[in-house]
Amino acid sequence: MTYVSALYGGGGWPLTVFLSPNLKPLMGGTYFPPDDKYGRPGFKTILRKVKEAWDTKRDALEKSGKVVIEQLRDALSAKASSQDVPNDVAVLYVDQCVEKLASSYDPKFGGFGSAPKFPRPVEDCIMLYKFRKHMEARQESEAQNIMKMVTHTLQCMARGGVHDHVGGGFHRYSVDECWHVPHFEKMLYDQGQIANVYLDTYVITGDEYYSSVARDILDYLRRDMIGEDGEIFSAEDADSAEYEGAPRKKEGSFYVWTSQEIEDTLGENAELFKSHYYVKSSGNCDLSGMSDPHNEFSGKNVLIERRPGSLMASKYGKSVDEYYGILGECRQKLFDVRSKRPRPHLDDKVIVSWNGLAISAFARASQILKSGPPGTKFYFPVVGCDPVEYLQVAEKAANFIKEKLYDASSKRLHHSYRNGPAKAPGFLDDYAFLINALLDLYEYGGKIEWLLWAVELQVIQDELFLDKQGGGYFNTPGEDPSVLLRVKEDYDGAEPSGNSMAAINMVRLSSIFDAAESEGYKRNVEHLLAVFETRLKELGIALPLMCCAADMLTVPSRKQVVLVGNKASPEFQDMVAAAFSSYDPNRTVIQIDVSNMEEMAFWESNNANIAQMARSSPSGKPAVAHVCQEFKCSPPVTSPGALRELLNKTVAAAGSAV
C-alpha cells in the first residue's frame, strides 16, 4: 500500500500489486474491474500488459522496483536530527491538535469531521487530556467547552445505530453524519478503546450514563467474544445470511428489523419501543442522503434513539425507571429472537495488540465502576455485575497470552493465535499495547507479576525494534528479509501507533523506577519525539496520542499515589478505588504489601525511596496512602475520603465544568 500510494499519489482497497519472483514490487493499483469499463482497464487487460512488460522490459522493471523500495526505505525510516524536542515546543502540540479538532467538530451530531464517521477514540483522549490541563489552570470556561464536545459526541454515538442497542458494543463506523447506519462489522480494537473513553468521561462527570455504556461494551465482549481459556477474539463480520440456507450474505442482516418483526415480538410494548427507536413500517434509514443511497435497507430499521428517555417516559406517563425497565425487557426479547438468526462470521483469531487494548479497559473498569452509587439499576444488555469480575476477565486474558503467545525462553511474543500460535513474530504494536495493559493490570489490580512482565517486555521491545542511533521504534523486528520496508509508524488512527503507545508506556515506567533507570526511559521518549518533530508540529491532528506523550514528558514530576497495606482487605480495595476516583492521566498508582517478599525485593532493587516509604508506613492500618509529586510527599492518610480530598486539592471540582 505504501508503494502504490507513493508511486501513484493515493491508495485504497482492494489493492493489486505485481511482484517479481524475489518479492520486489513492479507495478500496482487499487481496484481494476473484471473488464474494461468507464475508461479504466479491466483486470484481464492489466494481466496481458504486465506479461508483455515482463517479457520485454524485465530488467528495467526490476531495476525501477528496487530503486523505489530503496527510496521508500530511506523516507520511512525517519531519523531524528536532535536528541530531544524543546519543552516549550512540546507543550504546544496538544494545543494545536485540540484547536484543529475543535474546528472540525460537528455541533449537531457530535464527532470530528464529516461522514463517514469513525469512532476515533484517540481524539477524545486528547480532548479529555486538554480538559484536565484547563482545570489545573483554573480555566473552567475553556474546560467546559471541551467537555461539551466530548459528552455530546459520546451521547450521539451511544444513541445512534453505530451502537448495537440489542446486543451491546459498537460497529465499525457510520456511513452517514448522524451515527445512524453503520458498517456493521464489530472490531475488538474499537471496543477496548471506546470503553476506556466512556470510563474516563464517567470519572469526570459522575454521570451513570457513561458507565452504563462502558459496561454495555464490556458485557458484550464477555458474552460473545471470549473463548473458554479467556482469550478475546478479534471481530465479527458485517455480513450474514438473511435466513438459513440463503444463497448469499447481506450487510447488516443480523442487526436490522422490520416493523412487523418488532410488533410480533413485543406485543403491547411494540408502539412504545418503535417510538423510542424511530422504527417505521417503510424503514428508518432516511435521516440522511448518505444513510442508504442504494435502498439496501428499504423496509428495514436500524435502531436509533432520537429523543432522551426522560422525555419519552413523560410522553407515555411512566417514571424513568419504569420506562427504561420496559425498554430493557423489549431488548431482551429481541435479543432472543435475533439469536436464532444466522450469525455473522466470528473471527476467532487472538491478536496480542487488540487483546492488550481490551485488557486495559477491563482492568480499569474493575476500579472505576466501584464509585457507582449503591442500588444502581441496570437494563439489558447491561448485566450489572460486580466490577471485580472485570479484573478477572483481564487477568485471564493476560494469562492466555503468557501461556500461549509468549516464549519464556526467548521472552518474545507471537503476533496471533488460532489453533496454535502463528508463525508471525510479535510486532511493535503487540509489545506496546500489551505493556500498556500490564501496567494497567498492575495499577488497578495490584499484582506485582504484571509489572515485572511489563518491565521485561519493555527490554525485549527495545532490543527488537528500537533504532538506537536514529530514535523511535520500527514496527517490525527486521529479521525477515521478505519484509521490504521497516517503517516507523506514527499515525494514531483507528488504533494508536506503536510509537505513541511506547512513549506513554515509558513515561509511566519512568515514574516507577529510581533516577538512573527513570532517566533512561525519558531519554528514549525524548529521542522518539525528536524523530516525529516535524509531523507533531505540522500535522499534530494525525498524532493526538503522541501529542499527549510529548506533554506528559514536560510534566516536572508525575503524581505518585503509593498505597501500602493488606491488598486483600476491603479497606485497601476501597483505597484503590479512591485513588482512581478522579481523572488524571499524569498519575501513577503503586500498590505495596510489605509482607510480600517478592514485592519488597523489587522495590528495594528498583526504587529504594518507595521501599522505605512502604516500610515506614504506620503499622496496624489495613491501608495507608501517600501522595507524592515534585519530590515532596504529603503526610500519610488512612481513609478513602481523605485520599480523594488530597487528590482533588490541586484541581477545581470537575463537576462544575460539566
N, C-alpha and C positions, 0 to 999 in steps of 0.2 A: 504493500500500500504506500509506503514511504517512497519507493522507487517511482510508482505511477504518478503520485502527487507531485513529486519533484520534476519529473520529465514533462508532464502534460498540464501542470498547473492546477490539478484537482484530482480527487479520488472519489471512491464510493463503492458500495456493494451492489451486485456481485462484482467480484474482482477477477480479471483474467490476466495472467502474466505467463509468458512463454519463457522457459529456462533452457539453457544449454545443458548438455549432459553433466557438466561439472557444477550445475546449480546456480549459474550466473544468469540474471535476467537479461533478456534480449529485447523484448518489446511487450507492451501490455495496454490495458484499458479497463473500462468498467463494463457496462452492460452492452453486449452485442446481441441483437435479435437473431432468431434462427435463420431468417432470410433477409436480403437487402430490403430496407424499409425506411421511409422518411429521411432519405439521404444518408442513412447510416449503413455501413457494410454489415452484412449478416455474418454469423459465426462461420458458416461454410466458406464464404469468401475470404474471411480472415485466415482460415486454415490453409487455403490454397496459396495466399500471399506469403504467409510465414514459410511454407515449404519452399516456395520459389526463392525467397530471400536466403533461406538456409542453404539451398543448393548452389546459389550463385554468388552470395556475398558473406559466406560463413565467417571468414577471418575478420572482416570489418565489423560484423555483428558482435562477435565475441570480444573484440578489442573495445568497442564502444560500451558494451555492458560492463566490462572490467573497469573502464575509466569512470563511468557513472557511479559504480559502487565505491570506488576509492574516494571520489569527491564527496559522496554522501557520508562515508565513514568519517572523513575529516570534519564535515559540517556538524554531524550529530554527536560526536564525542567531544562536546564543548569542554574547554579547559578554562580555569579561572585565570584572569590576568593579575589578580592580587590574592592575598590570603584571607581577606575578610571584606565585609561591607561596613562602611562607617555607620555608627549608631544613629546619627541624625538623619541619615538617608533611610535606614531600615524602618524607622518608625513611621515614615510617610507611606510605605507600601500599603498598610491596612487602610489608611485614609483614602488613598487614591482608588483602591479596589472597591471600597464601600461607596464612594461617590459615583463610580461608574455603574455599580449595580443599582443604586438608588435612582439613577437617571433612566434605567431601563425597567423600573418597577411598574407593574400593571395595577393601578389603584382599584380597578373594578373587580378583577378576578384574582388578583394576587399573582405572585410569581415574578420572575425577572425575564424580560424578553417576551416574544410573541409565540404563536403556535408554530410547530408542535411544542407543547410544554413538557419538559422533563423535570421530575423532581431531582434537583442537583443539590444534595444536602450540604456540600462544602460552601455553597452560597449562604445558606442560613447560618452555618458555623461562623463565618467571618462577620456576619451581621450581629450575631449574639456576642461575639468577641468584642466588637466595637461598642455594643451596648454597655458591656461591663466597663470598658475604658471611660465612656461618658459618665457612668455612675461614679466611678472613682474620682473623676474630675468635677463632680457635682454639677454636671451639665444635664440636668434632668429632662429638659425640653427636648434636647437632641436625642437622649436615650429613648424617650417616649416615641419619637418619630420612627426610630429604627424598629422598636418593638412592635409598633402597629403594622409595619411592613411584614415582619416575620409572622406575627399571630394571624393576620388576615390571610397570608399565603397558606399557612398550615390549616386554617379553618376551611378555606376553599378547596384545598386538596382533599381533606378528610370528608367533606360533604359531596365531593364530585364522584364521577364514575370511575376515576382513576383509582379510587379506593374500593375494594371489594366489600360492600356492606354486609353481604350474607356470610362470607367465609373468612373475612379478615385479610389484612395485608394489602399491599399496593401493587398495581400493574405498572408496566414499564414507563409509559408516558401517555399524555393526552394528545390526540390529533388536532383538537380544537383549542381555543384560547380559554375556555371556561372549565377546564379539567373534567370534561364530561365523558366523551367517547375515547376509550383508551386503546392503545395496542395492548392486548390482553395478557401478554407474557408476564410472568412474575419472576423476578431475579433476586437471588439471595443477597447480593451486594446492596441492592436498594433497601431491602427490609432492615438490615442491620443499621445502616446509616440513618434512614428515616426515623427509626425507633429512637435513636440517640438524640436527634434534633427535638422530637416531641418530649423526651425526658428532660432535656435541658430547658425547654420552654416551660414545662411544668414546674421545675425547680424555681424559675424566675417568677412566674405568675401565681403559683399556688392553685391554678385552675385545674380541677379534676378532668376537664375535657381532654387536656393534652395527655395526662397519664392514662386515660382510658384508651386513647388511640395507640399509645405505646404498647399497652397490654394487648390490644387487638392484634397488632403485628406479631408480637412475641408468641401469643397463643396460637395464631395461625401457623407459625413455624413449628411449634411443639406438636400440633395436631397432624400436619400434613407433610412436613419437610425434614423430619428427624428419623434416622434409622435406629435399629434395635440396639446398636452399640454407642448411640449418642452422636453419631456423625450427622452433619447437617448437609442436606442435598442442595444442588445448585440452582435449579429453575423448574418452572412449569411452563409448558408451551402455551401459545395463544390459541392454537387451532385444536379442534376436536370434532368428532362426528356428531351430527345433529341427533342421530338415533343409532341404535345398534344395527350394524350391517350397512350403514350409509356408504355410498360409493366413494365419497371424498369428505375431507375435513373442511370445516369453515371457521374463520376467525370469530372468537367470542361465543361460539355455540353453547359452551358450558355455563356462561355467565349471564346471557340475556334472557328476557322474559316477555311473553305476550301478556296482554291484559287479561285474557281468558285464563291462562295458567295461574295467575295470581288470584283471580276470583275463585277458581275451582279449589285452590289450596287453602285460602284464608277465610272463605265464607263471610261471616258477618263483619269481620275486621278488614275486608278487602278494600272497601272505599277509603277508610282511614289511611291504610298503607299506601294505596295508589296516590292519594292526595299528597302524602308526605314525600313520596319518592318520584313525583311527577310522571306517573305511569299513565299512558293513553292507549286507546284501542288502535290508533293509527301508528303507534310507535312514538318515542320521545326524542329521537336523535335529530332534533330540529332547532336546537338552540343556537347553532352557528352553521354558516355555509360550509364550514370545514368538517363538521361532525360526521357527515355521511354523504359525501359528494356523489357516490355511485349507487346510492339506495340499497346498500347491502343489508341494512338493518330495518328495512321497511316493515312496519307492524311489530317491531321488537323494541324493547325498552332496556336501557342501561340505567340502573337506579342512581338517582342524584337527589340530594336534599337542597331545595331552593329557598326554604324558609326555616328560621330557627324553630327547634322543637317546642320551645316555650310558647311561641305564638300559635303554633298548630294545636298544642294542648288546650289553649284557651278557646280556640275555634270549636273544638269538639267538647268543650265543657268538662275537661278532665284535669286532674292535677298533673304536674310534670312527671312525677314518679309513675303514676298510673299509665300515662301516655307512653313513656319510654318502656314500661313493662310490656305493654301491648305490642309495641314495635319489636322488642326482643323476642317475644313469643312467635310473632309472624316470621321473623328472620330464621328462627329455629325450624319452623315448618318448611320454609322454602329451602333451607339448607338440606333437610332430609329428602325433599323431592329432588333437589339438584344432585345429591349424592348418588342417585340411581341413573343419572345420565352418563354417557361415555365420558371419561375424564380426559383432560389434556395430558399429553405425554409428560411424565416426570423424568427430568434429567437427574439421575441419582448419582452422578459424579460427586465426589467430595473434593473441593478445591480449598487448599490451605488458606489462601489470602481471603477468600469470601467467608470462610468459617471464622477467620480472625475478626472480621467486621461484625459478625453476628454474636460471637462470644463476648465481645466488648459490650454490646447492647444488653445481653442477658446479665452480665456481671454488674453493670451499672444499675440496671433496673432493680436488682436484689436489695440495694440500699436506698436508692432514690424514692422508690414507691412505698417505703415504710412510713413516709411522712404523711400519707393519706389519712384523713380523719376516720376514726372508728365508725363502723356501721355504713360505710360507703356501699351503695348498691351498684351492681354490675349487670349488664344486659348482653345477651348473646349477640355476637360470637365471643365476647369477652368472658373469660372463665371466672376471674376474680380470685386467683389462687394467692396463697401466702408468697410474698416476694422472694422468700428464701428458696423457693422451688426454682426460680430463675437462675440462681447461683449454681444449683445442682446441674441444671442443663448446661451452663457454661463450662463447668469443670469436667463434665462427662465428654463434651465435645473436644476440649483441650486434651484430655487423656487419650481419646481416639487418635488424634494427630500424633501424640507422643508414641503411642504403641504401633501405629500402622504406617505413618508417613514420615517417621524420623529414624535415622540410622544412628544408634547410640555410639557406635564405634567411630564413625567419621564425623558425627554431630551435625550431619546435613539433613535437610528436608527434601522430600519428594514434592512435586507440584500438586499431584492429584491422585485420587484413589477410586477405582471401580473394579471390584473383584480382585483386588490386589493393587499395590502402588504402581503408578505409571512410570515409564522409563524416564520421562522428562524430569530433570532436576528442579528443585525449587528456584523460582525467580526472585528478584528483589522484593516484589510485592508480597510474596509469600512470607518472607522473613520479616519485613517491616510491619505488615498488618498483624502477623501473629505476635510479634514482640509487643506491639501496642495492646493487643488483647491480654497478653500475660501480665503486663503492668497494671491493667485494669483489674484483672483477676486478683492480683496481689493487693492493690489498694482497696478494693471493695470487699474482697473475700478474706484476705489476711494470711493465706498460706505462703510461707517463705519459699516453698518449692517452685512457685510460679515466677517469683522474682529471680531465683537462681537460674532458671531455664532462660528467662528473657536476657539476662546478662551473658549467658553462654552463647545464645543465638546472635547477639549483637557482635560478639567477637568473630563468629563464623561469617556473618554478613560482611564485616569489614574485610576479611580475608578474601572472600569470593567476588565482591562487587565494587569495593572502594577504589577509586582512582587516587592513589596516594600522592601522585605528583600534580595531577590536574584538578583534583577536588570532585566531590559528588560521587554518586553511585551509578554504575552501569546497571541495566535491567537484566542482563544475563551473565553467567559466570565467565564466559569467554573460553570455555574448554572444548566446545563443539565446533569444528571447522565449518560445518554446514550452516551455522548461523553467520550470515554475511555482515550484518550490521550490529555492532554493540552500541546501543544508544543510551543516553541519559534522559529518561522521561521526566518531564516537569508538569505536564498538563493535569490539573485537578478537575476531571470531568465527572462522568457517572461514578467513577471510583477516584479516590485521591491518588496522586502519583506516589510511587515508592519513595522518591526523594523527599517529598513533603512530609510523608509519614515518618521517614527515618529521621528527619531533622527534629520533629516534635519528640520522637522517642528519646533522642539523645539529650534534648533539653530536660526531659523528665528524669532520665538517668543521672544527669549531672547534679540534680538536687538530692540524690540518694547517697552518692559517694563523697569521700573526703576530697580535699582541694586538688591533689595531684591528678587523680582519676577524673574528677569533675572537669578540670581544665582541658583534659584530652578530648572529652566529649564535645565541649564547647568549641574547641579549635576545629574539629571536624565539621560542626554545623556552620561555623563562620566560612570555612573553605567551600562548603557545599553552596551556601548562599551566594558566594562570590561567582561561582560558575554561572548562576542564573540571574546575575545582577541586571543585565540589560532587559531580560524578559520581565523581571519583577518591576523594573522602572517603567517600561513602556507598555506592558500588557499584563499588569497585575491581576486583571479580572479573569485571566486564564489560570492563575495560580493562587486562588484565595487561601488555601491551607498553608502554602509556603509563605505567603504574606504574614499569616498568623505566627508561623515559626520564627520569622525574622523579628517580629515584635517581641515574642516571648524571650528571645535571646537578649534583648535590650533591657529586660526587667532586671534590676540590680540583684535581686535575690527572690527566688520563688518562695511562696509561703509553705512552710512545712508544718503539718499537723502530726505530732508524734503521740500515738495512743499506746499506753502501757497498761498491761493487766492480764487478766484471765480471758482469753478470746472467746471461750465457750460460754461465759456468763452473760445473762440478759443485760446486765448493766453495761458491759463492754460493747455489746451489739448496739445498744441504744446510743452509745457514744459514737460509734462508727456512723450510724445513720445521721447523727447531729453534724458530723464532720462534712457530710455531703448534702446538708440541708440548704446550702446556698450555691449559686453558680459561680465558679471561679476556675477558669482554665489555667491559671498560674498557681495552682495549689498541688502539693504532693502530700498524700496521707501515708504514714508509716505506722504499721501495727507491730507491736513487740510484746511477746510473753517472756519475761525474764527467766522463767523456769524451763524454757525451751533451749536446750544447749546448742542445737544447730543454728537457731536464730541468733543467739548471742555471739556465737563464733563468727557468723557472717558480719555482724555489726562491728565487732572488735577488730576484725581484719580490714573492714572497708570504710568505717566511719566511727572512729573512737569517741567523738563527741556525742553521737546519738547513743552509743552503747553506755556511756557514762550517764547520760540523761535518764536512760531506762533504769539503770542500777540505783540511781539516787531518787527515783520517784517515791512519793510517800507510800509506805507499806500498809497493808491492811485494807487497801481500797481495791475493789474489783476493776476499776477503770480510772486512769488518770490521763489528762490531755495536756500537752504542751504545744503552744503555737509559737513558731519561730519565723522571723523574717529579718533580713539585713543584719544577720549575725547577733540578733537580740531575741531572747525568748521571754514570753510572758510567764508570770507565776502559774504553776500548775492548777488546773481546775478539775473537779471531780463529778460534775453533773452535766447532762446534755444541754440543759438550759444555759448554763454558764459558758459552755463551749460555743453555742450558737451566738450568744451575745458578743463573745470575743471575736468570732469570725466576721461578724457584721459591723464591727466597730469602725472600720475604715471605709465602709460603703453605706450610702444612704439607703433606707429601706427600699428594696427593689419594687415592692408593690405600688409605691407612689408613682412609679414611672410607667405603669401599665394601665 
